[in-house]
Amino acid sequence: MATLEQLKTHIAGAKEKAVAAKEKAGNHKYDTALRSARKKVKRLSRKASKIVYMEKMKEEKKKKKKGGGE
């Protein structure tokens, strides 16, 4: 499974490819390369957000256990 740091580097690369695809597509709104590049950026962003969320929830669970049930 990819770590958060790896995902951040992949997201940066995917954003660069999306910008390049947008420049190449020009005025064509429904370019397949542009759509796939945008989808990849969104997918990787969701994956990174999920990792951050899961880490946050683990920390909250630890706090609840240490709190004595309050």
CHARMM internal coordinates of N, CA and C (Angstrom, degrees):
IC EDIT
DIST 1 N 1 CA 1.4530
DIST 1 CA 1 C 1.5250
ANGL 1 N 1 CA 1 C 108.93
DIST 1 C 2 N 1.2895
ANGL 1 CA 1 C 2 N 115.98
DIHE 1 N 1 CA 1 C 2 N 142.27
DIST 2 N 2 CA 1.4629
ANGL 1 C 2 N 2 CA 121.53
DIHE 1 CA 1 C 2 N 2 CA -177.79
DIST 2 CA 2 C 1.5257
ANGL 2 N 2 CA 2 C 110.58
DIHE 1 C 2 N 2 CA 2 C -74.53
DIST 2 C 3 N 1.3177
ANGL 2 CA 2 C 3 N 114.94
DIHE 2 N 2 CA 2 C 3 N 144.62
DIST 3 N 3 CA 1.4569
ANGL 2 C 3 N 3 CA 119.74
DIHE 2 CA 2 C 3 N 3 CA 176.02
DIST 3 CA 3 C 1.5209
ANGL 3 N 3 CA 3 C 109.17
DIHE 2 C 3 N 3 CA 3 C -86.91
DIST 3 C 4 N 1.3163
ANGL 3 CA 3 C 4 N 115.72
DIHE 3 N 3 CA 3 C 4 N 170.19
DIST 4 N 4 CA 1.4588
ANGL 3 C 4 N 4 CA 120.56
DIHE 3 CA 3 C 4 N 4 CA -178.63
DIST 4 CA 4 C 1.5245
ANGL 4 N 4 CA 4 C 111.45
DIHE 3 C 4 N 4 CA 4 C -64.18
DIST 4 C 5 N 1.3334
ANGL 4 CA 4 C 5 N 116.91
DIHE 4 N 4 CA 4 C 5 N -38.37
DIST 5 N 5 CA 1.4667
ANGL 4 C 5 N 5 CA 120.40
DIHE 4 CA 4 C 5 N 5 CA 179.67
DIST 5 CA 5 C 1.5299
ANGL 5 N 5 CA 5 C 110.76
DIHE 4 C 5 N 5 CA 5 C -64.96
DIST 5 C 6 N 1.3281
ANGL 5 CA 5 C 6 N 116.27
DIHE 5 N 5 CA 5 C 6 N -41.97
DIST 6 N 6 CA 1.4585
ANGL 5 C 6 N 6 CA 120.36
DIHE 5 CA 5 C 6 N 6 CA 178.28
DIST 6 CA 6 C 1.5262
ANGL 6 N 6 CA 6 C 110.89
DIHE 5 C 6 N 6 CA 6 C -63.32
DIST 6 C 7 N 1.3229
ANGL 6 CA 6 C 7 N 115.86
DIHE 6 N 6 CA 6 C 7 N -41.20
DIST 7 N 7 CA 1.4574
ANGL 6 C 7 N 7 CA 119.39
DIHE 6 CA 6 C 7 N 7 CA 179.53
DIST 7 CA 7 C 1.5227
ANGL 7 N 7 CA 7 C 111.22
DIHE 6 C 7 N 7 CA 7 C -64.18
DIST 7 C 8 N 1.3355
ANGL 7 CA 7 C 8 N 116.87
DIHE 7 N 7 CA 7 C 8 N -38.57
DIST 8 N 8 CA 1.4644
ANGL 7 C 8 N 8 CA 119.67
DIHE 7 CA 7 C 8 N 8 CA 179.53
DIST 8 CA 8 C 1.5254
ANGL 8 N 8 CA 8 C 111.15
DIHE 7 C 8 N 8 CA 8 C -62.99
DIST 8 C 9 N 1.3354
ANGL 8 CA 8 C 9 N 117.01
DIHE 8 N 8 CA 8 C 9 N -39.11
DIST 9 N 9 CA 1.4628
ANGL 8 C 9 N 9 CA 118.86
DIHE 8 CA 8 C 9 N 9 CA 178.21
DIST 9 CA 9 C 1.5287
ANGL 9 N 9 CA 9 C 110.49
DIHE 8 C 9 N 9 CA 9 C -69.04
DIST 9 C 10 N 1.3378
ANGL 9 CA 9 C 10 N 116.72
DIHE 9 N 9 CA 9 C 10 N -38.17
DIST 10 N 10 CA 1.4622
ANGL 9 C 10 N 10 CA 120.44
DIHE 9 CA 9 C 10 N 10 CA 178.03
DIST 10 CA 10 C 1.5313
ANGL 10 N 10 CA 10 C 111.04
DIHE 9 C 10 N 10 CA 10 C -65.73
DIST 10 C 11 N 1.3357
ANGL 10 CA 10 C 11 N 116.32
DIHE 10 N 10 CA 10 C 11 N -38.86
DIST 11 N 11 CA 1.4618
ANGL 10 C 11 N 11 CA 120.38
DIHE 10 CA 10 C 11 N 11 CA 179.09
DIST 11 CA 11 C 1.5229
ANGL 11 N 11 CA 11 C 110.33
DIHE 10 C 11 N 11 CA 11 C -64.13
DIST 11 C 12 N 1.3313
ANGL 11 CA 11 C 12 N 116.39
DIHE 11 N 11 CA 11 C 12 N -42.39
DIST 12 N 12 CA 1.4682
ANGL 11 C 12 N 12 CA 119.92
DIHE 11 CA 11 C 12 N 12 CA 179.41
DIST 12 CA 12 C 1.5318
ANGL 12 N 12 CA 12 C 110.60
DIHE 11 C 12 N 12 CA 12 C -61.44
DIST 12 C 13 N 1.3159
ANGL 12 CA 12 C 13 N 116.58
DIHE 12 N 12 CA 12 C 13 N -43.60
DIST 13 N 13 CA 1.4634
ANGL 12 C 13 N 13 CA 120.49
DIHE 12 CA 12 C 13 N 13 CA 178.10
DIST 13 CA 13 C 1.5174
ANGL 13 N 13 CA 13 C 112.19
DIHE 12 C 13 N 13 CA 13 C -65.12
DIST 13 C 14 N 1.3255
ANGL 13 CA 13 C 14 N 116.19
DIHE 13 N 13 CA 13 C 14 N -39.56
DIST 14 N 14 CA 1.4604
ANGL 13 C 14 N 14 CA 120.32
DIHE 13 CA 13 C 14 N 14 CA 179.94
DIST 14 CA 14 C 1.5265
ANGL 14 N 14 CA 14 C 110.95
DIHE 13 C 14 N 14 CA 14 C -67.20
DIST 14 C 15 N 1.3342
ANGL 14 CA 14 C 15 N 116.84
DIHE 14 N 14 CA 14 C 15 N -36.25
DIST 15 N 15 CA 1.4666
ANGL 14 C 15 N 15 CA 119.95
DIHE 14 CA 14 C 15 N 15 CA 177.77
DIST 15 CA 15 C 1.5234
ANGL 15 N 15 CA 15 C 110.69
DIHE 14 C 15 N 15 CA 15 C -65.29
DIST 15 C 16 N 1.3316
ANGL 15 CA 15 C 16 N 116.20
DIHE 15 N 15 CA 15 C 16 N -39.75
DIST 16 N 16 CA 1.4645
ANGL 15 C 16 N 16 CA 119.68
DIHE 15 CA 15 C 16 N 16 CA 177.77
DIST 16 CA 16 C 1.5293
ANGL 16 N 16 CA 16 C 110.58
DIHE 15 C 16 N 16 CA 16 C -62.74
DIST 16 C 17 N 1.3352
ANGL 16 CA 16 C 17 N 116.05
DIHE 16 N 16 CA 16 C 17 N -42.13
DIST 17 N 17 CA 1.4630
ANGL 16 C 17 N 17 CA 119.77
DIHE 16 CA 16 C 17 N 17 CA 178.86
DIST 17 CA 17 C 1.5294
ANGL 17 N 17 CA 17 C 111.26
DIHE 16 C 17 N 17 CA 17 C -66.01
DIST 17 C 18 N 1.3397
ANGL 17 CA 17 C 18 N 116.60
DIHE 17 N 17 CA 17 C 18 N -35.19
DIST 18 N 18 CA 1.4585
ANGL 17 C 18 N 18 CA 120.15
DIHE 17 CA 17 C 18 N 18 CA 178.62
DIST 18 CA 18 C 1.5245
ANGL 18 N 18 CA 18 C 110.69
DIHE 17 C 18 N 18 CA 18 C -66.20
DIST 18 C 19 N 1.3311
ANGL 18 CA 18 C 19 N 116.48
DIHE 18 N 18 CA 18 C 19 N -40.55
DIST 19 N 19 CA 1.4670
ANGL 18 C 19 N 19 CA 120.20
DIHE 18 CA 18 C 19 N 19 CA 178.10
DIST 19 CA 19 C 1.5280
ANGL 19 N 19 CA 19 C 110.01
DIHE 18 C 19 N 19 CA 19 C -64.51
DIST 19 C 20 N 1.3305
ANGL 19 CA 19 C 20 N 116.34
DIHE 19 N 19 CA 19 C 20 N -42.67
DIST 20 N 20 CA 1.4647
ANGL 19 C 20 N 20 CA 120.12
DIHE 19 CA 19 C 20 N 20 CA 178.90
DIST 20 CA 20 C 1.5294
ANGL 20 N 20 CA 20 C 110.82
DIHE 19 C 20 N 20 CA 20 C -63.55
DIST 20 C 21 N 1.3239
ANGL 20 CA 20 C 21 N 116.60
DIHE 20 N 20 CA 20 C 21 N -40.26
DIST 21 N 21 CA 1.4619
ANGL 20 C 21 N 21 CA 120.42
DIHE 20 CA 20 C 21 N 21 CA 179.15
DIST 21 CA 21 C 1.5274
ANGL 21 N 21 CA 21 C 110.84
DIHE 20 C 21 N 21 CA 21 C -66.54
DIST 21 C 22 N 1.3331
ANGL 21 CA 21 C 22 N 116.11
DIHE 21 N 21 CA 21 C 22 N -35.77
DIST 22 N 22 CA 1.4651
ANGL 21 C 22 N 22 CA 119.87
DIHE 21 CA 21 C 22 N 22 CA 178.85
DIST 22 CA 22 C 1.5241
ANGL 22 N 22 CA 22 C 110.60
DIHE 21 C 22 N 22 CA 22 C -66.15
DIST 22 C 23 N 1.3275
ANGL 22 CA 22 C 23 N 116.18
DIHE 22 N 22 CA 22 C 23 N -41.93
DIST 23 N 23 CA 1.4607
ANGL 22 C 23 N 23 CA 120.03
DIHE 22 CA 22 C 23 N 23 CA 178.21
DIST 23 CA 23 C 1.5284
ANGL 23 N 23 CA 23 C 110.68
DIHE 22 C 23 N 23 CA 23 C -64.62
DIST 23 C 24 N 1.3194
ANGL 23 CA 23 C 24 N 115.81
DIHE 23 N 23 CA 23 C 24 N -39.68
DIST 24 N 24 CA 1.4655
ANGL 23 C 24 N 24 CA 120.48
DIHE 23 CA 23 C 24 N 24 CA -179.17
DIST 24 CA 24 C 1.5337
ANGL 24 N 24 CA 24 C 110.96
DIHE 23 C 24 N 24 CA 24 C -68.84
DIST 24 C 25 N 1.3450
ANGL 24 CA 24 C 25 N 116.15
DIHE 24 N 24 CA 24 C 25 N -38.12
DIST 25 N 25 CA 1.4624
ANGL 24 C 25 N 25 CA 120.38
DIHE 24 CA 24 C 25 N 25 CA -178.17
DIST 25 CA 25 C 1.5207
ANGL 25 N 25 CA 25 C 111.37
DIHE 24 C 25 N 25 CA 25 C -69.83
DIST 25 C 26 N 1.3208
ANGL 25 CA 25 C 26 N 116.46
DIHE 25 N 25 CA 25 C 26 N -30.90
DIST 26 N 26 CA 1.4576
ANGL 25 C 26 N 26 CA 119.55
DIHE 25 CA 25 C 26 N 26 CA 179.66
DIST 26 CA 26 C 1.5132
ANGL 26 N 26 CA 26 C 111.57
DIHE 25 C 26 N 26 CA 26 C 68.85
DIST 26 C 27 N 1.3175
ANGL 26 CA 26 C 27 N 116.35
DIHE 26 N 26 CA 26 C 27 N -121.00
DIST 27 N 27 CA 1.4589
ANGL 26 C 27 N 27 CA 121.98
DIHE 26 CA 26 C 27 N 27 CA -176.04
DIST 27 CA 27 C 1.5257
ANGL 27 N 27 CA 27 C 112.13
DIHE 26 C 27 N 27 CA 27 C -91.93
DIST 27 C 28 N 1.3218
ANGL 27 CA 27 C 28 N 117.50
DIHE 27 N 27 CA 27 C 28 N -4.69
DIST 28 N 28 CA 1.4644
ANGL 27 C 28 N 28 CA 122.03
DIHE 27 CA 27 C 28 N 28 CA -177.31
DIST 28 CA 28 C 1.5264
ANGL 28 N 28 CA 28 C 109.15
DIHE 27 C 28 N 28 CA 28 C -75.90
DIST 28 C 29 N 1.3207
ANGL 28 CA 28 C 29 N 116.78
DIHE 28 N 28 CA 28 C 29 N 110.61
DIST 29 N 29 CA 1.4628
ANGL 28 C 29 N 29 CA 122.21
DIHE 28 CA 28 C 29 N 29 CA -173.07
DIST 29 CA 29 C 1.5339
ANGL 29 N 29 CA 29 C 113.14
DIHE 28 C 29 N 29 CA 29 C -71.97
DIST 29 C 30 N 1.3006
ANGL 29 CA 29 C 30 N 117.69
DIHE 29 N 29 CA 29 C 30 N -34.85
DIST 30 N 30 CA 1.4620
ANGL 29 C 30 N 30 CA 121.24
DIHE 29 CA 29 C 30 N 30 CA -172.19
DIST 30 CA 30 C 1.5235
ANGL 30 N 30 CA 30 C 112.55
DIHE 29 C 30 N 30 CA 30 C -106.16
DIST 30 C 31 N 1.2989
ANGL 30 CA 30 C 31 N 117.21
DIHE 30 N 30 CA 30 C 31 N 41.93
DIST 31 N 31 CA 1.4586
ANGL 30 C 31 N 31 CA 121.58
DIHE 30 CA 30 C 31 N 31 CA 179.09
DIST 31 CA 31 C 1.5267
ANGL 31 N 31 CA 31 C 109.09
DIHE 30 C 31 N 31 CA 31 C -71.41
DIST 31 C 32 N 1.3271
ANGL 31 CA 31 C 32 N 117.26
DIHE 31 N 31 CA 31 C 32 N 132.39
DIST 32 N 32 CA 1.4684
ANGL 31 C 32 N 32 CA 120.52
DIHE 31 CA 31 C 32 N 32 CA -175.66
DIST 32 CA 32 C 1.5215
ANGL 32 N 32 CA 32 C 112.35
DIHE 31 C 32 N 32 CA 32 C -67.47
DIST 32 C 33 N 1.3239
ANGL 32 CA 32 C 33 N 117.77
DIHE 32 N 32 CA 32 C 33 N -38.21
DIST 33 N 33 CA 1.4650
ANGL 32 C 33 N 33 CA 120.10
DIHE 32 CA 32 C 33 N 33 CA 179.67
DIST 33 CA 33 C 1.5248
ANGL 33 N 33 CA 33 C 110.65
DIHE 32 C 33 N 33 CA 33 C -65.82
DIST 33 C 34 N 1.3223
ANGL 33 CA 33 C 34 N 116.25
DIHE 33 N 33 CA 33 C 34 N -38.26
DIST 34 N 34 CA 1.4651
ANGL 33 C 34 N 34 CA 121.03
DIHE 33 CA 33 C 34 N 34 CA 178.92
DIST 34 CA 34 C 1.5238
ANGL 34 N 34 CA 34 C 110.61
DIHE 33 C 34 N 34 CA 34 C -66.67
DIST 34 C 35 N 1.3256
ANGL 34 CA 34 C 35 N 116.62
DIHE 34 N 34 CA 34 C 35 N -44.42
DIST 35 N 35 CA 1.4638
ANGL 34 C 35 N 35 CA 120.35
DIHE 34 CA 34 C 35 N 35 CA 179.72
DIST 35 CA 35 C 1.5227
ANGL 35 N 35 CA 35 C 111.30
DIHE 34 C 35 N 35 CA 35 C -62.57
DIST 35 C 36 N 1.3212
ANGL 35 CA 35 C 36 N 117.07
DIHE 35 N 35 CA 35 C 36 N -43.84
DIST 36 N 36 CA 1.4644
ANGL 35 C 36 N 36 CA 119.76
DIHE 35 CA 35 C 36 N 36 CA -178.74
DIST 36 CA 36 C 1.5226
ANGL 36 N 36 CA 36 C 110.86
DIHE 35 C 36 N 36 CA 36 C -67.78
DIST 36 C 37 N 1.3309
ANGL 36 CA 36 C 37 N 117.81
DIHE 36 N 36 CA 36 C 37 N -34.81
DIST 37 N 37 CA 1.4644
ANGL 36 C 37 N 37 CA 120.48
DIHE 36 CA 36 C 37 N 37 CA 177.96
DIST 37 CA 37 C 1.5235
ANGL 37 N 37 CA 37 C 110.63
DIHE 36 C 37 N 37 CA 37 C -67.00
DIST 37 C 38 N 1.3272
ANGL 37 CA 37 C 38 N 116.37
DIHE 37 N 37 CA 37 C 38 N -41.62
DIST 38 N 38 CA 1.4730
ANGL 37 C 38 N 38 CA 119.86
DIHE 37 CA 37 C 38 N 38 CA 178.14
DIST 38 CA 38 C 1.5213
ANGL 38 N 38 CA 38 C 111.11
DIHE 37 C 38 N 38 CA 38 C -65.35
DIST 38 C 39 N 1.3396
ANGL 38 CA 38 C 39 N 116.51
DIHE 38 N 38 CA 38 C 39 N -40.57
DIST 39 N 39 CA 1.4615
ANGL 38 C 39 N 39 CA 120.71
DIHE 38 CA 38 C 39 N 39 CA 178.70
DIST 39 CA 39 C 1.5226
ANGL 39 N 39 CA 39 C 110.82
DIHE 38 C 39 N 39 CA 39 C -61.50
DIST 39 C 40 N 1.3217
ANGL 39 CA 39 C 40 N 116.39
DIHE 39 N 39 CA 39 C 40 N -40.61
DIST 40 N 40 CA 1.4585
ANGL 39 C 40 N 40 CA 120.25
DIHE 39 CA 39 C 40 N 40 CA -179.45
DIST 40 CA 40 C 1.5200
ANGL 40 N 40 CA 40 C 110.58
DIHE 39 C 40 N 40 CA 40 C -64.09
DIST 40 C 41 N 1.3332
ANGL 40 CA 40 C 41 N 117.25
DIHE 40 N 40 CA 40 C 41 N -42.11
DIST 41 N 41 CA 1.4621
ANGL 40 C 41 N 41 CA 120.97
DIHE 40 CA 40 C 41 N 41 CA 178.55
DIST 41 CA 41 C 1.5240
ANGL 41 N 41 CA 41 C 110.06
DIHE 40 C 41 N 41 CA 41 C -61.88
DIST 41 C 42 N 1.3288
ANGL 41 CA 41 C 42 N 116.93
DIHE 41 N 41 CA 41 C 42 N -45.23
DIST 42 N 42 CA 1.4645
ANGL 41 C 42 N 42 CA 120.65
DIHE 41 CA 41 C 42 N 42 CA 179.92
DIST 42 CA 42 C 1.5242
ANGL 42 N 42 CA 42 C 111.25
DIHE 41 C 42 N 42 CA 42 C -63.26
DIST 42 C 43 N 1.3264
ANGL 42 CA 42 C 43 N 116.17
DIHE 42 N 42 CA 42 C 43 N -43.50
DIST 43 N 43 CA 1.4646
ANGL 42 C 43 N 43 CA 120.92
DIHE 42 CA 42 C 43 N 43 CA -178.41
DIST 43 CA 43 C 1.5261
ANGL 43 N 43 CA 43 C 111.20
DIHE 42 C 43 N 43 CA 43 C -62.65
DIST 43 C 44 N 1.3332
ANGL 43 CA 43 C 44 N 116.41
DIHE 43 N 43 CA 43 C 44 N -45.55
DIST 44 N 44 CA 1.4591
ANGL 43 C 44 N 44 CA 119.99
DIHE 43 CA 43 C 44 N 44 CA 179.64
DIST 44 CA 44 C 1.5221
ANGL 44 N 44 CA 44 C 111.34
DIHE 43 C 44 N 44 CA 44 C -66.85
DIST 44 C 45 N 1.3270
ANGL 44 CA 44 C 45 N 117.17
DIHE 44 N 44 CA 44 C 45 N -36.08
DIST 45 N 45 CA 1.4630
ANGL 44 C 45 N 45 CA 120.79
DIHE 44 CA 44 C 45 N 45 CA 178.56
DIST 45 CA 45 C 1.5226
ANGL 45 N 45 CA 45 C 110.72
DIHE 44 C 45 N 45 CA 45 C -65.24
DIST 45 C 46 N 1.3291
ANGL 45 CA 45 C 46 N 116.41
DIHE 45 N 45 CA 45 C 46 N -41.24
DIST 46 N 46 CA 1.4668
ANGL 45 C 46 N 46 CA 119.63
DIHE 45 CA 45 C 46 N 46 CA 177.66
DIST 46 CA 46 C 1.5220
ANGL 46 N 46 CA 46 C 110.99
DIHE 45 C 46 N 46 CA 46 C -63.60
DIST 46 C 47 N 1.3164
ANGL 46 CA 46 C 47 N 116.19
DIHE 46 N 46 CA 46 C 47 N -40.25
DIST 47 N 47 CA 1.4600
ANGL 46 C 47 N 47 CA 120.52
DIHE 46 CA 46 C 47 N 47 CA -179.88
DIST 47 CA 47 C 1.5291
ANGL 47 N 47 CA 47 C 110.56
DIHE 46 C 47 N 47 CA 47 C -63.57
DIST 47 C 48 N 1.3397
ANGL 47 CA 47 C 48 N 117.03
DIHE 47 N 47 CA 47 C 48 N -42.72
DIST 48 N 48 CA 1.4608
ANGL 47 C 48 N 48 CA 121.16
DIHE 47 CA 47 C 48 N 48 CA 178.88
DIST 48 CA 48 C 1.5256
ANGL 48 N 48 CA 48 C 110.41
DIHE 47 C 48 N 48 CA 48 C -65.52
DIST 48 C 49 N 1.3271
ANGL 48 CA 48 C 49 N 116.74
DIHE 48 N 48 CA 48 C 49 N -40.54
DIST 49 N 49 CA 1.4629
ANGL 48 C 49 N 49 CA 120.66
DIHE 48 CA 48 C 49 N 49 CA 178.99
DIST 49 CA 49 C 1.5237
ANGL 49 N 49 CA 49 C 110.90
DIHE 48 C 49 N 49 CA 49 C -63.88
DIST 49 C 50 N 1.3128
ANGL 49 CA 49 C 50 N 116.33
DIHE 49 N 49 CA 49 C 50 N -37.19
DIST 50 N 50 CA 1.4627
ANGL 49 C 50 N 50 CA 120.73
DIHE 49 CA 49 C 50 N 50 CA 179.54
DIST 50 CA 50 C 1.5244
ANGL 50 N 50 CA 50 C 110.48
DIHE 49 C 50 N 50 CA 50 C -64.53
DIST 50 C 51 N 1.3303
ANGL 50 CA 50 C 51 N 117.01
DIHE 50 N 50 CA 50 C 51 N -40.64
DIST 51 N 51 CA 1.4620
ANGL 50 C 51 N 51 CA 120.65
DIHE 50 CA 50 C 51 N 51 CA 179.06
DIST 51 CA 51 C 1.5229
ANGL 51 N 51 CA 51 C 110.30
DIHE 50 C 51 N 51 CA 51 C -64.02
DIST 51 C 52 N 1.3272
ANGL 51 CA 51 C 52 N 116.78
DIHE 51 N 51 CA 51 C 52 N -44.25
DIST 52 N 52 CA 1.4668
ANGL 51 C 52 N 52 CA 121.13
DIHE 51 CA 51 C 52 N 52 CA 179.28
DIST 52 CA 52 C 1.5216
ANGL 52 N 52 CA 52 C 110.07
DIHE 51 C 52 N 52 CA 52 C -62.06
DIST 52 C 53 N 1.3280
ANGL 52 CA 52 C 53 N 117.42
DIHE 52 N 52 CA 52 C 53 N -43.17
DIST 53 N 53 CA 1.4555
ANGL 52 C 53 N 53 CA 122.36
DIHE 52 CA 52 C 53 N 53 CA -179.95
DIST 53 CA 53 C 1.5249
ANGL 53 N 53 CA 53 C 111.28
DIHE 52 C 53 N 53 CA 53 C -63.15
DIST 53 C 54 N 1.3225
ANGL 53 CA 53 C 54 N 116.89
DIHE 53 N 53 CA 53 C 54 N -43.46
DIST 54 N 54 CA 1.4609
ANGL 53 C 54 N 54 CA 119.79
DIHE 53 CA 53 C 54 N 54 CA -179.34
DIST 54 CA 54 C 1.5248
ANGL 54 N 54 CA 54 C 111.43
DIHE 53 C 54 N 54 CA 54 C -64.95
DIST 54 C 55 N 1.3344
ANGL 54 CA 54 C 55 N 117.35
DIHE 54 N 54 CA 54 C 55 N -38.34
DIST 55 N 55 CA 1.4621
ANGL 54 C 55 N 55 CA 120.11
DIHE 54 CA 54 C 55 N 55 CA 176.84
DIST 55 CA 55 C 1.5230
ANGL 55 N 55 CA 55 C 110.56
DIHE 54 C 55 N 55 CA 55 C -64.19
DIST 55 C 56 N 1.3130
ANGL 55 CA 55 C 56 N 116.47
DIHE 55 N 55 CA 55 C 56 N -40.40
DIST 56 N 56 CA 1.4634
ANGL 55 C 56 N 56 CA 121.31
DIHE 55 CA 55 C 56 N 56 CA 179.31
DIST 56 CA 56 C 1.5284
ANGL 56 N 56 CA 56 C 110.50
DIHE 55 C 56 N 56 CA 56 C -63.55
DIST 56 C 57 N 1.3221
ANGL 56 CA 56 C 57 N 116.94
DIHE 56 N 56 CA 56 C 57 N -42.68
DIST 57 N 57 CA 1.4585
ANGL 56 C 57 N 57 CA 120.54
DIHE 56 CA 56 C 57 N 57 CA -179.67
DIST 57 CA 57 C 1.5280
ANGL 57 N 57 CA 57 C 111.56
DIHE 56 C 57 N 57 CA 57 C -67.05
DIST 57 C 58 N 1.3353
ANGL 57 CA 57 C 58 N 117.47
DIHE 57 N 57 CA 57 C 58 N -34.90
DIST 58 N 58 CA 1.4619
ANGL 57 C 58 N 58 CA 120.09
DIHE 57 CA 57 C 58 N 58 CA 176.41
DIST 58 CA 58 C 1.5184
ANGL 58 N 58 CA 58 C 110.53
DIHE 57 C 58 N 58 CA 58 C -62.59
DIST 58 C 59 N 1.3317
ANGL 58 CA 58 C 59 N 116.62
DIHE 58 N 58 CA 58 C 59 N -42.03
DIST 59 N 59 CA 1.4624
ANGL 58 C 59 N 59 CA 120.96
DIHE 58 CA 58 C 59 N 59 CA 179.14
DIST 59 CA 59 C 1.5252
ANGL 59 N 59 CA 59 C 110.94
DIHE 58 C 59 N 59 CA 59 C -64.14
DIST 59 C 60 N 1.3238
ANGL 59 CA 59 C 60 N 117.37
DIHE 59 N 59 CA 59 C 60 N -40.54
DIST 60 N 60 CA 1.4587
ANGL 59 C 60 N 60 CA 120.45
DIHE 59 CA 59 C 60 N 60 CA 179.37
DIST 60 CA 60 C 1.5225
ANGL 60 N 60 CA 60 C 111.23
DIHE 59 C 60 N 60 CA 60 C -66.03
DIST 60 C 61 N 1.3339
ANGL 60 CA 60 C 61 N 117.31
DIHE 60 N 60 CA 60 C 61 N -38.00
DIST 61 N 61 CA 1.4648
ANGL 60 C 61 N 61 CA 120.13
DIHE 60 CA 60 C 61 N 61 CA 178.04
DIST 61 CA 61 C 1.5209
ANGL 61 N 61 CA 61 C 110.74
DIHE 60 C 61 N 61 CA 61 C -63.82
DIST 61 C 62 N 1.3310
ANGL 61 CA 61 C 62 N 116.61
DIHE 61 N 61 CA 61 C 62 N -40.32
DIST 62 N 62 CA 1.4628
ANGL 61 C 62 N 62 CA 120.17
DIHE 61 CA 61 C 62 N 62 CA 178.42
DIST 62 CA 62 C 1.5175
ANGL 62 N 62 CA 62 C 110.44
DIHE 61 C 62 N 62 CA 62 C -62.92
DIST 62 C 63 N 1.3190
ANGL 62 CA 62 C 63 N 117.43
DIHE 62 N 62 CA 62 C 63 N -40.90
DIST 63 N 63 CA 1.4626
ANGL 62 C 63 N 63 CA 121.41
DIHE 62 CA 62 C 63 N 63 CA 179.95
DIST 63 CA 63 C 1.5204
ANGL 63 N 63 CA 63 C 110.86
DIHE 62 C 63 N 63 CA 63 C -64.73
DIST 63 C 64 N 1.3313
ANGL 63 CA 63 C 64 N 117.11
DIHE 63 N 63 CA 63 C 64 N -40.05
DIST 64 N 64 CA 1.4616
ANGL 63 C 64 N 64 CA 120.66
DIHE 63 CA 63 C 64 N 64 CA -179.52
DIST 64 CA 64 C 1.5213
ANGL 64 N 64 CA 64 C 110.78
DIHE 63 C 64 N 64 CA 64 C -65.32
DIST 64 C 65 N 1.3315
ANGL 64 CA 64 C 65 N 117.42
DIHE 64 N 64 CA 64 C 65 N -40.06
DIST 65 N 65 CA 1.4628
ANGL 64 C 65 N 65 CA 120.62
DIHE 64 CA 64 C 65 N 65 CA -179.66
DIST 65 CA 65 C 1.5208
ANGL 65 N 65 CA 65 C 111.11
DIHE 64 C 65 N 65 CA 65 C -67.40
DIST 65 C 66 N 1.3319
ANGL 65 CA 65 C 66 N 116.99
DIHE 65 N 65 CA 65 C 66 N -38.00
DIST 66 N 66 CA 1.4591
ANGL 65 C 66 N 66 CA 120.45
DIHE 65 CA 65 C 66 N 66 CA -179.96
DIST 66 CA 66 C 1.5232
ANGL 66 N 66 CA 66 C 111.90
DIHE 65 C 66 N 66 CA 66 C -74.60
DIST 66 C 67 N 1.3212
ANGL 66 CA 66 C 67 N 118.22
DIHE 66 N 66 CA 66 C 67 N -23.19
DIST 67 N 67 CA 1.4552
ANGL 66 C 67 N 67 CA 122.77
DIHE 66 CA 66 C 67 N 67 CA -175.56
DIST 67 CA 67 C 1.5167
ANGL 67 N 67 CA 67 C 114.04
DIHE 66 C 67 N 67 CA 67 C -73.45
DIST 67 C 68 N 1.2889
ANGL 67 CA 67 C 68 N 119.77
DIHE 67 N 67 CA 67 C 68 N -10.13
DIST 68 N 68 CA 1.4567
ANGL 67 C 68 N 68 CA 121.97
DIHE 67 CA 67 C 68 N 68 CA 178.54
DIST 68 CA 68 C 1.5197
ANGL 68 N 68 CA 68 C 112.98
DIHE 67 C 68 N 68 CA 68 C 79.52
DIST 68 C 69 N 1.3000
ANGL 68 CA 68 C 69 N 117.72
DIHE 68 N 68 CA 68 C 69 N 27.60
DIST 69 N 69 CA 1.4536
ANGL 68 C 69 N 69 CA 120.72
DIHE 68 CA 68 C 69 N 69 CA 175.58
DIST 69 CA 69 C 1.5081
ANGL 69 N 69 CA 69 C 114.55
DIHE 68 C 69 N 69 CA 69 C 86.40
DIST 69 C 70 N 1.2859
ANGL 69 CA 69 C 70 N 117.95
DIHE 69 N 69 CA 69 C 70 N 8.72
DIST 70 N 70 CA 1.4670
ANGL 69 C 70 N 70 CA 119.63
DIHE 69 CA 69 C 70 N 70 CA -179.17
DIST 70 CA 70 C 1.4956
ANGL 70 N 70 CA 70 C 111.12
DIHE 69 C 70 N 70 CA 70 C -94.20
END
COOR INIT
IC SEED 1 N 1 CA 1 C
IC BUILD
